[in-house]
Amino acid sequence: RAQQHTSMMMAPRSLRAVLAVAVVACFAVESARAVPSGKVIELTEANFDEEVAKGPMLIDVYAEWCGHCKQLAPVWDQLAVELEGEIYVAKVNGPKQKALAKRLHVSAYPTILLLRDGEMREYSAQRTLAQLAAFGRKGWRAVKPAPFYKAPNNWFGRMSGVLFRVPGLAEDAYKVLKEQFNLSDVTILFTVLAIPVSIGMLCIFAADVYIVQSVRAASAAQRYRDALLAAQRQQQAALAAGAAGAS
């Protein structure tokens, strides 16, 4: 019995130890994920919001044909190592990620941006490792942020990002209908037009049903009130007639 009691006492302790180790491991993994690794992150329309949410991030929007972008590329890799554990360093292929480039309001290559605390700042000084690192650490404070509606890392920017992706989604849908289903442009056009028309008709039908039911319910309630009022009046008249006959 004593041995059984001892084993029963040790079981909860072992369980607590396992849980403690699991919690510590989870925190360690989360911490490792939350710290810049010293490598340049390739941003796309799919992972942009997730990556930007991790913390302050320097972004180089480049084009493969751009000579200045090619000169910046090795410096940008060095910058990621320099700012390891401090600031995320990322890049965006503008011509390939057109919707994302529009969301970042890019007008030339390369464009260097700092996203931090829901604000966006553009870097316009010399593209040396020392100056870029200084800008990422403290120099950004001297740069005026872009207007609120241009920042892609606040709630307004995330909502507008959905709108920027609509043309790309429409283009992908067109390619699927054209290449996989072999539909003609006329058929695709009628299909596209039929969708909003069908939705509009469904909305009208639903509104009509709701309005008709509401009118019927209001009419029935009014008839009930009128009948109740008429019954009360008849009852009052009968009482008055009875009182007059008694007198």
Buried (B, 14 or more C-beta within 10 A) or exposed (E): EEEEEEEEEEEEEEEEEEEEEEEEEEEEEEEEEEBBBBEBBEBEBEEBBEBBEEBBBBBBBBBEEBEEBEEBBEBBBBBBBBBBEBBBBBBBBBEEBBBBBBBBBBEEBBBBBBBBEBBBBBBEEEBEBEEBBEBBBEBBEEBEBBEEEBBBBBEBBBEBBEEBBEEBEEEEEBEEBBEEEEBEEEEBEEEBEEEEEEEEEEEEEEEEEEEEEEEEEEEEEEEEEEEEEEEEEEEEEEEEEEEEEEE
